[in-house]
Amino acid sequence: MIFQERIRALRKERKETQAQTAAALGLVDRHYQRFEGGTNLPSFQNIIALADHFQVNADYLLGRTDEREMLPPPAGREEPL
């Protein structure tokens, strides 16, 4: 349950809608909504994309740590405004 709470909180911190976050990740809106709702779990690639998008450690998203450890976007990948 921690995962969906964390991605929801991070999305709200960025003042993004679910549709905006989904678009930034290259997902269909409903697919992302299911992540937040806890009905679908993301693939490994989507966990990485979420961590990159929210600039946090993947372990933070997964509830393995409470340290967010803000990370810069990977080289060659710019964050949307």
Secondary structure as the mmCIF struct_conf table of DSSP 4:
data_model
#
loop_
_struct_conf.conf_type_id
_struct_conf.id
_struct_conf.beg_label_comp_id
_struct_conf.beg_label_asym_id
_struct_conf.beg_label_seq_id
_struct_conf.end_label_comp_id
_struct_conf.end_label_asym_id
_struct_conf.end_label_seq_id
HELX_RH_AL_P HELX_RH_AL_P1 ILE A 2 GLU A 13
TURN_TY1_P TURN_TY1_P1 ARG A 14 LYS A 15
HELX_RH_AL_P HELX_RH_AL_P2 GLN A 18 LEU A 25
TURN_TY1_P TURN_TY1_P2 GLY A 26 GLY A 26
HELX_RH_AL_P HELX_RH_AL_P3 ASP A 29 GLY A 37
TURN_TY1_P TURN_TY1_P3 GLY A 38 GLY A 38
BEND BEND1 THR A 39 ASN A 40
HELX_LH_PP_P HELX_LH_PP_P1 LEU A 41 SER A 43
HELX_RH_AL_P HELX_RH_AL_P4 PHE A 44 PHE A 54
TURN_TY1_P TURN_TY1_P4 GLN A 55 GLN A 55
BEND BEND2 VAL A 56 VAL A 56
HELX_RH_AL_P HELX_RH_AL_P5 ALA A 58 LEU A 61
TURN_TY1_P TURN_TY1_P5 LEU A 62 GLY A 63
BEND BEND3 ARG A 64 ARG A 64
BEND BEND4 ASP A 66 ASP A 66
HELX_LH_PP_P HELX_LH_PP_P2 PRO A 72 PRO A 74
TURN_TY1_P TURN_TY1_P6 ALA A 75 GLY A 76
HELX_LH_PP_P HELX_LH_PP_P3 GLU A 78 PRO A 80
#
